[in-house]
């Protein structure tokens, strides 16, 4: 059997995570840009997600990018929802390697502050490699 | 645990999120996706839209809460016309909080 490891991580930890996974022989992954929020309900304090592009000082940030409050006003919403930008990586591994991969992702991403992210482990029944038609763990 | 993936109308995203938050499920992930359903997109006159923009919301909850979350999404995302979206429920074997290394099954 195989498992899919789905991890929501900080944007600036992506390359470290990729290196950590490559070091244990897991080069193949899917990466997606997502927004999310955790149990704190999307607190946008800078120490939760410290990456603010350098071209944005505080003034231009307010005027040039749409803040959640601005969005809520423009769309007649009752209350803004604060989203934190994240990267989602999905790695498919055989059952035997899942603990190793989880450990690698955790060590690469742990800063000890809120917003480090979550890892979900989802069982996968079947995989097929499109080019050859191989099935099962050998197709990963 | 269960992962509930709901593909909803973009304009209903805020309603669904606030409804879930009111029931005590603040944590979720969203991604903007494109897709089509059984109607194979949308035809408006001579123009055919093959892929329509949707928002995918992903919530992971304990088994006992999954029915509640599904009900909340069904009620808050409903408009009554084709294109309201779908809900998929996937089993999740384990979940970890990276900050503490805590494991939940």
gemmi code that builds the backbone of each chain (N, CA, C; Angstrom):
import gemmi

chains = {
    "A": [
        ("UNK", (0.826, -1.212, 0.000), (0.000, 0.000, 0.000), (0.862, 1.263, 0.000)),
        ("UNK", (0.267, 2.337, -0.448), (0.994, 3.607, -0.494), (0.238, 4.651, 0.328)),
        ("UNK", (0.940, 5.707, 0.681), (0.278, 6.824, 1.354), (0.643, 8.117, 0.663)),
        ("UNK", (-0.267, 9.069, 0.760), (0.008, 10.405, 0.273), (0.273, 11.275, 1.493)),
        ("UNK", (1.416, 11.950, 1.499), (1.728, 12.861, 2.595), (1.463, 14.265, 2.107)),
        ("UNK", (0.487, 14.919, 2.750), (0.087, 16.252, 2.330), (0.520, 17.206, 3.431)),
        ("UNK", (1.396, 18.145, 3.100), (1.910, 19.052, 4.135), (1.629, 20.485, 3.739)),
        ("UNK", (1.073, 21.256, 4.666), (0.879, 22.693, 4.470), (2.032, 23.383, 5.194)),
        ("UNK", (2.879, 24.085, 4.456), (4.079, 24.645, 5.073), (4.211, 26.127, 4.763)),
        ("UNK", (5.164, 26.760, 5.451), (5.452, 28.173, 5.184), (6.050, 28.325, 3.795)),
        ("UNK", (5.827, 29.517, 3.201), (6.341, 29.737, 1.847), (7.865, 29.707, 1.801)),
        ("UNK", (8.512, 30.263, 2.836), (9.964, 30.371, 2.785), (10.661, 29.083, 3.185)),
        ("UNK", (9.913, 28.032, 3.534), (10.539, 26.774, 3.922), (10.480, 25.747, 2.796)),
        ("UNK", (9.966, 26.169, 1.639), (9.754, 25.197, 0.577), (11.061, 24.591, 0.078)),
        ("UNK", (12.069, 25.442, -0.153), (13.302, 24.889, -0.729), (14.020, 23.996, 0.278)),
        ("UNK", (13.972, 24.357, 1.559), (14.588, 23.497, 2.567), (13.888, 22.145, 2.630)),
        ("UNK", (12.554, 22.189, 2.530), (11.798, 20.941, 2.558), (12.138, 20.073, 1.365)),
        ("UNK", (12.267, 20.718, 0.193), (12.612, 19.950, -1.010), (13.973, 19.282, -0.847)),
        ("UNK", (14.936, 20.032, -0.300), (16.271, 19.467, -0.102), (16.232, 18.299, 0.877)),
        ("UNK", (15.459, 18.467, 1.974), (15.374, 17.410, 2.978), (14.761, 16.143, 2.392)),
        ("UNK", (13.757, 16.320, 1.514), (13.112, 15.150, 0.919), (14.015, 14.503, -0.126)),
        ("UNK", (14.749, 15.344, -0.875), (15.671, 14.784, -1.869), (16.753, 13.959, -1.191)),
        ("UNK", (17.174, 14.394, 0.013), (18.234, 13.692, 0.725), (17.825, 12.275, 1.107)),
        ("UNK", (16.520, 12.016, 1.264), (16.104, 10.646, 1.571), (15.521, 9.957, 0.340)),
        ("UNK", (15.788, 10.524, -0.827), (15.423, 9.838, -2.066), (14.002, 10.048, -2.519)),
        ("UNK", (13.380, 11.138, -2.092), (12.017, 11.420, -2.552), (12.046, 12.722, -3.349)),
        ("UNK", (12.376, 12.619, -4.619), (12.483, 13.821, -5.433), (11.159, 14.247, -6.019)),
        ("UNK", (10.213, 13.313, -6.120), (8.963, 13.593, -6.832), (7.916, 14.146, -5.886)),
        ("UNK", (7.351, 15.272, -6.254), (6.306, 15.848, -5.411), (5.464, 16.815, -6.224)),
        ("UNK", (4.297, 17.138, -5.682), (3.427, 18.150, -6.275), (3.383, 19.329, -5.315)),
        ("UNK", (3.537, 20.539, -5.863), (3.548, 21.731, -5.024), (2.443, 22.649, -5.496)),
        ("UNK", (1.678, 23.163, -4.556), (0.591, 24.063, -4.927), (0.564, 25.271, -4.017)),
        ("UNK", (0.188, 26.400, -4.569), (0.027, 27.620, -3.786), (-1.378, 27.650, -3.220)),
        ("UNK", (-1.493, 27.680, -1.914), (-2.817, 27.712, -1.296), (-2.843, 28.797, -0.236)),
        ("UNK", (-4.042, 29.118, 0.219), (-4.208, 29.985, 1.369), (-4.850, 29.164, 2.457)),
        ("UNK", (-4.558, 29.507, 3.694), (-5.170, 28.730, 4.754), (-5.178, 29.471, 6.049)),
        ("UNK", (-5.798, 28.845, 7.031), (-5.729, 29.382, 8.377), (-5.880, 28.241, 9.350)),
        ("UNK", (-5.362, 28.434, 10.530), (-5.353, 27.345, 11.495), (-6.326, 27.603, 12.617)),
        ("UNK", (-6.042, 27.012, 13.769), (-6.965, 27.129, 14.891), (-7.051, 28.555, 15.415)),
        ("UNK", (-6.041, 29.401, 15.083), (-6.082, 30.787, 15.534), (-6.992, 31.633, 14.646)),
        ("UNK", (-7.512, 31.062, 13.564), (-8.444, 31.790, 12.704), (-7.786, 32.821, 11.820)),
        ("UNK", (-6.563, 32.561, 11.381), (-5.937, 33.442, 10.410), (-5.400, 34.722, 10.999)),
        ("UNK", (-4.590, 34.618, 12.034), (-3.991, 35.808, 12.635), (-2.809, 36.241, 11.784)),
        ("UNK", (-2.861, 37.506, 11.262), (-1.829, 37.947, 10.319), (-0.685, 38.678, 11.013)),
        ("UNK", (-0.304, 38.268, 12.206), (0.847, 38.904, 12.844), (2.111, 38.527, 12.083)),
        ("UNK", (3.045, 39.454, 12.008), (4.196, 39.205, 11.142), (5.073, 38.076, 11.653)),
        ("UNK", (5.055, 37.777, 12.933), (5.912, 36.680, 13.375), (5.314, 35.320, 13.055)),
        ("UNK", (4.072, 35.306, 12.548), (3.513, 34.024, 12.115), (3.951, 33.729, 10.691)),
        ("UNK", (3.899, 34.718, 9.817), (4.432, 34.538, 8.468), (5.318, 35.732, 8.157)),
        ("UNK", (6.621, 35.646, 8.429), (7.477, 36.823, 8.380), (7.814, 37.309, 6.976)),
        ("UNK", (7.409, 36.552, 5.932), (7.846, 36.944, 4.604), (6.949, 38.028, 4.029)),
        ("UNK", (7.440, 39.239, 3.961), (6.755, 40.324, 3.264), (7.722, 40.790, 2.192)),
        ("UNK", (7.298, 40.821, 0.922), (8.226, 41.215, -0.132), (8.884, 42.550, 0.188)),
        ("UNK", (10.202, 42.682, -0.112), (10.936, 43.872, 0.295), (10.439, 45.124, -0.421)),
        ("UNK", (9.858, 44.917, -1.607), (9.369, 46.077, -2.348), (8.153, 46.706, -1.687)),
        ("UNK", (7.563, 46.005, -0.721), (6.380, 46.520, -0.043), (6.772, 47.165, 1.275)),
        ("UNK", (6.758, 48.495, 1.330), (6.844, 49.075, 2.665), (5.421, 49.169, 3.196)),
        ("UNK", (5.269, 49.628, 4.411), (3.943, 49.548, 5.021), (2.918, 50.400, 4.291)),
        ("UNK", (3.369, 51.523, 3.711), (2.408, 52.399, 3.042), (1.938, 51.803, 1.727)),
        ("UNK", (2.900, 51.347, 0.903), (2.499, 50.814, -0.390), (1.710, 49.524, -0.219)),
        ("UNK", (1.912, 48.823, 0.890), (1.177, 47.604, 1.125), (-0.311, 47.899, 1.285)),
        ("UNK", (-0.596, 48.990, 1.956), (-1.995, 49.336, 2.175), (-2.638, 49.794, 0.861)),
        ("UNK", (-1.901, 50.574, 0.061), (-2.528, 51.143, -1.124), (-2.522, 50.194, -2.307)),
        ("UNK", (-1.468, 49.390, -2.483), (-1.389, 48.613, -3.715), (-1.958, 47.208, -3.578)),
        ("UNK", (-1.962, 46.617, -2.402), (-2.514, 45.267, -2.318), (-3.852, 45.322, -1.600)),
        ("UNK", (-4.724, 44.445, -2.019), (-6.075, 44.426, -1.479), (-6.050, 43.740, -0.111)),
        ("UNK", (-6.334, 44.455, 0.928), (-6.368, 43.826, 2.251), (-7.698, 43.105, 2.435)),
        ("UNK", (-7.784, 42.167, 3.359), (-9.053, 41.478, 3.588), (-10.180, 42.438, 3.918)),
        ("UNK", (-9.861, 43.509, 4.651), (-10.911, 44.455, 5.005), (-11.427, 45.176, 3.757)),
        ("UNK", (-10.481, 45.554, 2.877), (-10.826, 46.211, 1.622), (-11.696, 45.289, 0.759)),
        ("UNK", (-11.269, 44.028, 0.681), (-12.016, 43.040, -0.101), (-13.443, 42.901, 0.433)),
        ("UNK", (-13.548, 42.843, 1.759), (-14.866, 42.679, 2.371), (-15.770, 43.862, 2.059)),
        ("UNK", (-15.173, 45.045, 2.079), (-15.946, 46.254, 1.791), (-16.416, 46.251, 0.335)),
        ("UNK", (-15.493, 45.896, -0.579), (-15.810, 45.932, -1.995), (-16.857, 44.890, -2.367)),
        ("UNK", (-16.894, 43.778, -1.632), (-17.832, 42.720, -1.975), (-19.034, 42.677, -1.039)),
        ("UNK", (-19.246, 43.731, -0.272), (-20.383, 43.800, 0.653), (-20.454, 42.594, 1.576)),
        ("UNK", (-19.325, 42.187, 2.118), (-19.331, 41.047, 3.034), (-19.493, 41.554, 4.461)),
        ("UNK", (-20.073, 40.691, 5.287), (-20.327, 41.126, 6.658), (-19.033, 41.245, 7.448)),
        ("UNK", (-18.060, 40.393, 7.141), (-16.857, 40.374, 7.957), (-15.712, 39.840, 7.096)),
        ("UNK", (-14.509, 40.434, 7.182), (-13.410, 39.907, 6.389), (-12.901, 38.582, 6.948)),
        ("UNK", (-12.359, 37.781, 6.047), (-11.724, 36.523, 6.464), (-10.242, 36.654, 6.168)),
        ("UNK", (-9.417, 36.422, 7.148), (-7.977, 36.586, 6.970), (-7.349, 35.259, 6.573)),
        ("UNK", (-6.683, 35.283, 5.427), (-6.027, 34.071, 4.933), (-4.520, 34.257, 4.994)),
        ("UNK", (-3.820, 33.192, 5.285), (-2.366, 33.237, 5.319), (-1.835, 32.436, 4.142)),
        ("UNK", (-0.983, 33.042, 3.304), (-0.471, 32.302, 2.160), (0.436, 31.155, 2.599)),
        ("UNK", (0.254, 30.000, 1.975), (1.005, 28.789, 2.332), (1.356, 28.038, 1.067)),
        ("UNK", (2.252, 27.078, 1.187), (2.502, 26.138, 0.107), (2.040, 24.755, 0.565)),
        ("UNK", (1.395, 24.043, -0.350), (0.994, 22.672, -0.047), (1.852, 21.721, -0.864)),
        ("UNK", (2.500, 20.762, -0.212), (3.238, 19.766, -0.983), (2.595, 18.404, -0.775)),
        ("UNK", (2.527, 17.651, -1.859), (1.955, 16.313, -1.813), (3.023, 15.336, -2.294)),
        ("UNK", (3.362, 14.384, -1.449), (4.368, 13.383, -1.791), (3.730, 12.008, -1.660)),
        ("UNK", (3.876, 11.189, -2.688), (3.373, 9.823, -2.605), (4.528, 8.886, -2.303)),
        ("UNK", (4.388, 8.102, -1.243), (5.469, 7.210, -0.831), (4.891, 5.846, -0.482)),
        ("UNK", (5.728, 4.774, -0.571), (5.286, 3.485, -0.052), (5.136, 3.567, 1.470)),
        ("UNK", (4.267, 2.713, 2.028), (4.016, 2.704, 3.472), (5.284, 2.724, 4.308)),
        ("UNK", (6.299, 1.959, 3.854), (7.499, 1.778, 4.655), (8.282, 3.077, 4.807)),
        ("UNK", (8.139, 3.989, 3.844), (8.952, 5.201, 3.886), (8.225, 6.378, 4.514)),
        ("UNK", (6.966, 6.192, 4.937), (6.176, 7.360, 5.336), (6.740, 8.014, 6.599)),
        ("UNK", (7.161, 7.198, 7.585), (7.688, 7.794, 8.826), (8.926, 8.632, 8.554)),
        ("UNK", (9.778, 8.117, 7.654), (11.007, 8.824, 7.300), (10.683, 10.193, 6.675)),
        ("UNK", (9.713, 10.175, 5.763), (9.351, 11.415, 5.067), (8.732, 12.415, 6.029)),
        ("UNK", (7.874, 11.936, 6.942), (7.237, 12.835, 7.914), (8.301, 13.482, 8.795)),
        ("UNK", (9.272, 12.658, 9.214), (10.344, 13.178, 10.086), (11.136, 14.258, 9.344)),
        ("UNK", (11.439, 14.006, 8.070), (12.221, 14.972, 7.293), (11.466, 16.287, 7.150)),
        ("UNK", (10.166, 16.215, 6.847), (9.379, 17.440, 6.675), (9.291, 18.198, 7.993)),
        ("UNK", (9.091, 17.472, 9.082), (8.960, 18.136, 10.384), (10.235, 18.848, 10.767)),
        ("UNK", (11.375, 18.160, 10.547), (12.639, 18.785, 10.961), (12.964, 20.004, 10.109)),
        ("UNK", (12.635, 19.951, 8.833), (12.945, 21.090, 7.966), (12.055, 22.295, 8.261)),
        ("UNK", (10.855, 22.046, 8.785), (9.883, 23.141, 8.910), (9.699, 23.671, 10.312)),
        ("UNK", (10.288, 23.002, 11.311), (9.975, 23.414, 12.672), (10.714, 24.692, 13.052)),
        ("UNK", (9.972, 25.774, 13.365), (10.576, 26.985, 13.910), (10.127, 27.190, 15.350)),
        ("UNK", (9.086, 26.492, 15.773), (8.589, 26.625, 17.136), (7.549, 27.711, 17.310)),
        ("UNK", (7.271, 28.469, 16.221), (6.226, 29.494, 16.310), (4.955, 28.992, 15.641)),
        ("UNK", (3.855, 29.637, 15.987), (2.593, 29.255, 15.364), (2.661, 29.463, 13.859)),
        ("UNK", (2.006, 28.583, 13.114), (1.998, 28.727, 11.667), (2.990, 27.817, 10.981)),
        ("UNK", (3.572, 26.872, 11.727), (4.507, 25.946, 11.097), (3.802, 24.994, 10.131)),
        ("UNK", (2.534, 24.760, 10.337), (1.805, 23.947, 9.380), (1.386, 22.597, 9.907)),
        ("UNK", (0.784, 21.829, 9.018), (0.245, 20.514, 9.365), (0.699, 19.498, 8.338)),
        ("UNK", (0.723, 18.241, 8.764), (0.988, 17.138, 7.841), (-0.177, 16.166, 7.952)),
        ("UNK", (-0.736, 15.798, 6.806), (-1.800, 14.799, 6.803), (-1.328, 13.577, 6.036)),
        ("UNK", (-1.669, 12.399, 6.538), (-1.289, 11.150, 5.886), (-2.554, 10.469, 5.394)),
        ("UNK", (-2.649, 10.284, 4.088), (-3.877, 9.792, 3.473), (-3.569, 8.477, 2.757)),
        ("UNK", (-4.309, 7.403, 3.048), (-4.041, 6.149, 2.339), (-4.420, 6.248, 0.856)),
        ("UNK", (-3.577, 5.664, -0.012), (-3.828, 5.668, -1.455), (-3.899, 4.227, -1.926)),
        ("UNK", (-4.929, 3.888, -2.680), (-5.127, 2.494, -3.075), (-4.290, 2.103, -4.275)),
        ("UNK", (-4.201, 2.980, -5.247), (-3.582, 2.572, -6.504), (-2.936, 3.763, -7.168)),
        ("UNK", (-1.780, 3.551, -7.773), (-1.178, 4.592, -8.600), (-0.819, 3.977, -9.942)),
        ("UNK", (-0.850, 4.775, -10.977), (-0.502, 4.306, -12.312), (0.465, 5.300, -12.922)),
        ("UNK", (1.560, 4.800, -13.493), (2.439, 5.696, -14.238), (1.930, 5.770, -15.661)),
        ("UNK", (1.661, 6.965, -16.108), (0.973, 7.137, -17.386), (1.830, 6.647, -18.543)),
        ("UNK", (3.133, 6.928, -18.494), (3.985, 6.601, -19.645), (4.037, 5.095, -19.907)),
        ("UNK", (4.172, 4.290, -18.835), (4.378, 2.860, -19.020), (3.170, 2.013, -18.642)),
        ("UNK", (2.240, 2.571, -17.891), (1.107, 1.780, -17.437), (1.405, 0.926, -16.218)),
        ("UNK", (2.605, 1.093, -15.619), (2.947, 0.370, -14.387), (1.963, 0.721, -13.285)),
        ("UNK", (1.707, -0.253, -12.412), (0.841, 0.025, -11.275), (1.550, -0.285, -9.959)),
        ("UNK", (1.013, 0.259, -8.882), (1.517, -0.058, -7.559), (2.764, 0.713, -7.190)),
        ("UNK", (3.412, 0.292, -6.057), (4.544, 1.063, -5.531), (5.692, 1.231, -6.529)),
        ("UNK", (5.854, 0.310, -7.474), (6.962, 0.454, -8.418), (6.747, 1.612, -9.379)),
        ("UNK", (5.525, 2.116, -9.441), (5.259, 3.226, -10.371), (5.505, 4.590, -9.739)),
        ("UNK", (5.874, 4.596, -8.453), (6.052, 5.902, -7.788), (7.333, 6.574, -8.255)),
    ],
    "B": [
        ("UNK", (-9.844, 10.166, 11.280), (-10.100, 11.518, 10.806), (-10.560, 11.507, 9.352)),
        ("UNK", (-11.210, 12.570, 8.957), (-11.672, 12.678, 7.573), (-11.232, 14.023, 7.003)),
        ("UNK", (-10.832, 13.997, 5.732), (-10.608, 15.259, 5.040), (-11.809, 15.526, 4.158)),
        ("UNK", (-12.415, 16.682, 4.338), (-13.586, 17.033, 3.540), (-13.164, 18.078, 2.528)),
        ("UNK", (-13.223, 17.714, 1.257), (-12.849, 18.628, 0.185), (-14.130, 19.104, -0.470)),
        ("UNK", (-14.382, 20.385, -0.358), (-15.608, 20.935, -0.922), (-15.242, 21.863, -2.059)),
        ("UNK", (-15.833, 21.628, -3.227), (-15.609, 22.513, -4.371), (-16.863, 23.357, -4.517)),
        ("UNK", (-16.716, 24.650, -4.213), (-17.895, 25.522, -4.126), (-17.742, 26.725, -5.051)),
        ("UNK", (-18.836, 27.441, -5.207), (-18.803, 28.678, -5.994), (-17.883, 29.690, -5.320)),
        ("UNK", (-17.073, 30.425, -6.104), (-16.184, 31.415, -5.489), (-16.943, 32.468, -4.695)),
        ("UNK", (-18.132, 32.846, -5.141), (-18.868, 33.891, -4.436), (-19.471, 33.393, -3.126)),
        ("UNK", (-19.497, 32.069, -2.935), (-20.043, 31.512, -1.694), (-18.955, 31.167, -0.684)),
        ("UNK", (-17.689, 31.400, -1.075), (-16.570, 31.005, -0.217), (-16.668, 31.635, 1.172)),
        ("UNK", (-16.905, 32.947, 1.184), (-16.948, 33.663, 2.465), (-18.070, 33.142, 3.363)),
        ("UNK", (-19.222, 32.881, 2.769), (-20.354, 32.370, 3.551), (-20.021, 31.032, 4.192)),
        ("UNK", (-19.387, 30.146, 3.391), (-19.073, 28.812, 3.897), (-18.069, 28.912, 5.042)),
        ("UNK", (-17.032, 29.756, 4.840), (-15.988, 29.881, 5.864), (-16.577, 30.419, 7.165)),
        ("UNK", (-17.413, 31.446, 7.060), (-17.987, 32.016, 8.282), (-18.949, 31.039, 8.954)),
        ("UNK", (-19.693, 30.260, 8.158), (-20.605, 29.282, 8.738), (-19.827, 28.186, 9.468)),
        ("UNK", (-18.698, 27.768, 8.871), (-17.883, 26.741, 9.520), (-17.278, 27.286, 10.808)),
        ("UNK", (-16.828, 28.551, 10.748), (-16.217, 29.155, 11.921), (-17.232, 29.246, 13.069)),
        ("UNK", (-18.479, 29.567, 12.720), (-19.511, 29.685, 13.743), (-19.771, 28.352, 14.423)),
        ("UNK", (-19.577, 27.254, 13.707), (-19.784, 25.927, 14.294), (-18.526, 25.406, 14.985)),
        ("UNK", (-17.449, 26.209, 14.976), (-16.242, 25.791, 15.690), (-15.215, 25.073, 14.844)),
        ("UNK", (-15.191, 25.355, 13.533), (-14.148, 24.774, 12.671), (-13.418, 25.900, 11.943)),
        ("UNK", (-12.507, 26.605, 12.637), (-11.852, 27.744, 11.993), (-10.739, 27.340, 11.027)),
        ("UNK", (-10.198, 26.145, 11.175), (-8.998, 25.782, 10.426), (-9.360, 25.156, 9.098)),
        ("UNK", (-8.888, 25.757, 8.019), (-9.098, 25.143, 6.715), (-8.116, 25.709, 5.701)),
        ("UNK", (-8.046, 25.033, 4.555), (-7.162, 25.449, 3.470), (-8.018, 25.680, 2.249)),
        ("UNK", (-7.675, 26.722, 1.475), (-8.427, 26.923, 0.232), (-7.463, 27.004, -0.938)),
        ("UNK", (-7.945, 26.570, -2.092), (-7.169, 26.704, -3.320), (-8.133, 27.084, -4.428)),
        ("UNK", (-7.684, 27.961, -5.307), (-8.527, 28.345, -6.434), (-8.290, 27.348, -7.553)),
        ("UNK", (-9.352, 26.722, -8.020), (-9.216, 25.669, -9.026), (-10.168, 25.952, -10.188)),
        ("UNK", (-9.939, 25.242, -11.293), (-10.841, 25.312, -12.437), (-11.342, 23.911, -12.712)),
        ("UNK", (-12.606, 23.803, -13.069), (-13.105, 22.469, -13.355), (-14.447, 22.524, -14.042)),
        ("UNK", (-14.969, 21.344, -14.323), (-16.300, 21.285, -14.900), (-17.024, 20.067, -14.365)),
        ("UNK", (-18.331, 20.069, -14.473), (-19.111, 18.984, -13.902), (-19.834, 18.197, -14.971)),
        ("UNK", (-20.968, 17.628, -14.587), (-21.675, 16.747, -15.506), (-22.272, 17.499, -16.677)),
        ("UNK", (-22.435, 18.825, -16.525), (-22.983, 19.611, -17.634), (-21.904, 20.012, -18.628)),
        ("UNK", (-20.663, 19.550, -18.393), (-19.517, 19.823, -19.275), (-19.318, 21.316, -19.473)),
        ("UNK", (-19.331, 22.053, -18.389), (-19.109, 23.491, -18.495), (-20.416, 24.239, -18.622)),
        ("UNK", (-20.345, 25.361, -19.301), (-21.503, 26.254, -19.335), (-21.588, 26.877, -20.721)),
        ("UNK", (-22.770, 26.866, -21.306), (-22.956, 27.527, -22.597), (-23.850, 28.744, -22.433)),
        ("UNK", (-23.310, 29.896, -22.848), (-24.118, 31.119, -22.829), (-24.205, 31.589, -24.276)),
        ("UNK", (-25.323, 31.360, -24.912), (-25.449, 31.677, -26.326), (-24.461, 30.856, -27.134)),
        ("UNK", (-23.643, 31.525, -27.925), (-22.686, 30.812, -28.761), (-21.374, 30.530, -28.023)),
        ("UNK", (-21.230, 31.138, -26.848), (-19.959, 30.998, -26.121), (-20.041, 29.801, -25.182)),
        ("UNK", (-19.019, 28.954, -25.240), (-18.984, 27.800, -24.351), (-17.816, 27.929, -23.388)),
        ("UNK", (-18.105, 27.894, -22.107), (-17.051, 27.920, -21.083), (-16.789, 26.484, -20.649)),
        ("UNK", (-15.601, 25.994, -20.958), (-15.314, 24.587, -20.692), (-14.872, 24.372, -19.257)),
        ("UNK", (-14.115, 25.322, -18.713), (-13.637, 25.195, -17.336), (-14.087, 26.411, -16.546)),
        ("UNK", (-14.741, 26.154, -15.441), (-15.290, 27.248, -14.644), (-14.478, 27.419, -13.365)),
        ("UNK", (-14.279, 28.652, -12.925), (-13.521, 28.875, -11.696), (-14.320, 28.441, -10.468)),
        ("UNK", (-13.642, 27.746, -9.563), (-14.260, 27.308, -8.310), (-13.243, 27.480, -7.199)),
        ("UNK", (-13.720, 27.373, -5.989), (-12.825, 27.386, -4.830), (-12.912, 26.021, -4.152)),
        ("UNK", (-11.737, 25.430, -3.884), (-11.716, 24.157, -3.172), (-11.340, 24.419, -1.720)),
        ("UNK", (-12.202, 24.019, -0.818), (-11.926, 24.172, 0.611), (-11.631, 22.794, 1.190)),
        ("UNK", (-10.563, 22.711, 1.965), (-10.187, 21.428, 2.567), (-10.226, 21.562, 4.079)),
        ("UNK", (-11.001, 20.721, 4.724), (-11.113, 20.733, 6.186), (-10.811, 19.323, 6.685)),
        ("UNK", (-9.967, 19.209, 7.695), (-9.720, 17.902, 8.310), (-10.342, 17.907, 9.696)),
        ("UNK", (-11.231, 16.935, 9.949), (-11.947, 16.897, 11.224), (-11.981, 15.464, 11.752)),
        ("UNK", (-12.209, 15.292, 13.059), (-12.403, 13.939, 13.598), (-13.637, 13.294, 12.961)),
        ("UNK", (-13.636, 11.946, 12.939), (-14.721, 11.209, 12.286), (-16.097, 11.673, 12.733)),
        ("UNK", (-16.246, 11.908, 14.050), (-17.583, 12.224, 14.570), (-18.097, 13.581, 14.089)),
        ("UNK", (-17.174, 14.481, 13.683), (-17.593, 15.819, 13.260), (-17.868, 15.922, 11.763)),
        ("UNK", (-17.567, 14.846, 11.003), (-17.619, 15.010, 9.550), (-19.039, 15.294, 9.061)),
        ("UNK", (-20.049, 14.647, 9.677), (-21.429, 14.884, 9.232), (-21.847, 16.337, 9.474)),
        ("UNK", (-21.414, 16.894, 10.630), (-21.740, 18.291, 10.943), (-21.175, 19.213, 9.877)),
        ("UNK", (-19.886, 18.995, 9.550), (-19.237, 19.868, 8.578), (-19.923, 19.756, 7.220)),
        ("UNK", (-20.265, 18.529, 6.816), (-20.929, 18.345, 5.525), (-22.266, 19.082, 5.507)),
        ("UNK", (-23.027, 18.965, 6.606), (-24.318, 19.668, 6.682), (-24.140, 21.174, 6.561)),
        ("UNK", (-23.140, 21.700, 7.288), (-22.918, 23.153, 7.271), (-22.577, 23.614, 5.860)),
        ("UNK", (-21.692, 22.855, 5.168), (-21.302, 23.254, 3.807), (-22.504, 23.145, 2.868)),
        ("UNK", (-23.277, 22.057, 3.006), (-24.439, 21.874, 2.135), (-25.402, 23.049, 2.257)),
        ("UNK", (-25.609, 23.496, 3.499), (-26.568, 24.592, 3.687), (-26.014, 25.929, 3.212)),
        ("UNK", (-24.710, 26.178, 3.522), (-24.201, 27.524, 3.254), (-23.754, 27.709, 1.808)),
        ("UNK", (-23.464, 26.621, 1.085), (-22.984, 26.771, -0.286), (-24.101, 26.624, -1.298)),
        ("UNK", (-25.320, 26.374, -0.814), (-26.406, 26.046, -1.742), (-27.003, 27.298, -2.372)),
        ("UNK", (-27.151, 27.246, -3.693), (-27.864, 28.290, -4.406), (-29.106, 27.678, -5.043)),
        ("UNK", (-28.972, 26.420, -5.462), (-30.112, 25.715, -6.022), (-30.022, 25.484, -7.514)),
        ("UNK", (-28.929, 25.972, -8.122), (-28.748, 25.764, -9.558), (-27.537, 24.885, -9.805)),
        ("UNK", (-27.429, 24.392, -11.045), (-26.259, 23.600, -11.419), (-25.008, 24.437, -11.204)),
        ("UNK", (-23.962, 23.795, -10.708), (-22.722, 24.530, -10.465), (-22.500, 24.855, -9.002)),
        ("UNK", (-23.358, 24.324, -8.132), (-23.159, 24.579, -6.700), (-21.938, 23.865, -6.148)),
        ("UNK", (-21.503, 22.822, -6.827), (-20.271, 22.175, -6.404), (-20.474, 20.792, -5.811)),
        ("UNK", (-19.390, 20.266, -5.267), (-19.382, 18.905, -4.753), (-18.632, 18.845, -3.449)),
        ("UNK", (-18.913, 17.791, -2.691), (-18.161, 17.538, -1.459), (-17.603, 16.126, -1.542)),
        ("UNK", (-16.299, 16.002, -1.328), (-15.671, 14.682, -1.287), (-15.134, 14.429, 0.118)),
        ("UNK", (-15.280, 13.198, 0.596), (-14.773, 12.853, 1.931), (-13.699, 11.789, 1.780)),
        ("UNK", (-12.508, 12.083, 2.280), (-11.353, 11.205, 2.140), (-10.881, 10.782, 3.531)),
        ("UNK", (-10.520, 9.521, 3.724), (-9.967, 9.153, 5.031), (-8.572, 9.730, 5.231)),
        ("UNK", (-8.265, 10.157, 6.440), (-6.922, 10.620, 6.797), (-6.437, 9.735, 7.932)),
        ("UNK", (-5.282, 9.111, 7.738), (-4.819, 8.138, 8.722), (-4.201, 8.823, 9.945)),
        ("UNK", (-3.332, 9.798, 9.695), (-2.669, 10.490, 10.803), (-2.585, 11.968, 10.464)),
        ("UNK", (-2.451, 12.786, 11.493), (-2.178, 14.200, 11.233), (-1.171, 14.696, 12.273)),
        ("UNK", (-0.249, 15.535, 11.839), (0.798, 16.030, 12.722), (0.773, 17.544, 12.744)),
        ("UNK", (1.012, 18.124, 13.919), (1.269, 19.561, 14.015), (2.773, 19.738, 13.985)),
        ("UNK", (3.282, 20.496, 13.005), (4.736, 20.541, 12.825), (5.408, 21.233, 14.011)),
        ("UNK", (4.781, 22.277, 14.554), (5.415, 23.054, 15.624), (5.736, 22.182, 16.835)),
        ("UNK", (4.776, 21.303, 17.209), (4.988, 20.516, 18.426), (5.341, 19.061, 18.131)),
        ("UNK", (5.132, 18.616, 16.896), (5.352, 17.214, 16.568), (4.248, 16.310, 17.073)),
        ("UNK", (3.165, 16.924, 17.557), (2.043, 16.184, 18.121), (1.333, 15.391, 17.028)),
        ("UNK", (0.939, 14.162, 17.391), (0.276, 13.313, 16.409), (-1.156, 13.066, 16.826)),
        ("UNK", (-2.063, 13.131, 15.861), (-3.459, 12.799, 16.141), (-3.870, 11.722, 15.163)),
        ("UNK", (-4.647, 10.743, 15.625), (-5.049, 9.646, 14.746), (-6.538, 9.739, 14.454)),
    ],
}
model = gemmi.Model(1)
for chain_id, residues in chains.items():
    chain = gemmi.Chain(chain_id)
    for i, (resn, *xyz) in enumerate(residues, 1):
        res = gemmi.Residue()
        res.name, res.seqid = resn, gemmi.SeqId(i, " ")
        for name, pos in zip(("N", "CA", "C"), xyz):
            atom = gemmi.Atom()
            atom.name, atom.element = name, gemmi.Element(name[0])
            atom.pos, atom.b_iso = gemmi.Position(*pos), 0.0
            res.add_atom(atom)
        chain.add_residue(res)
    model.add_chain(chain)
structure = gemmi.Structure()
structure.add_model(model)
structure.setup_entities()
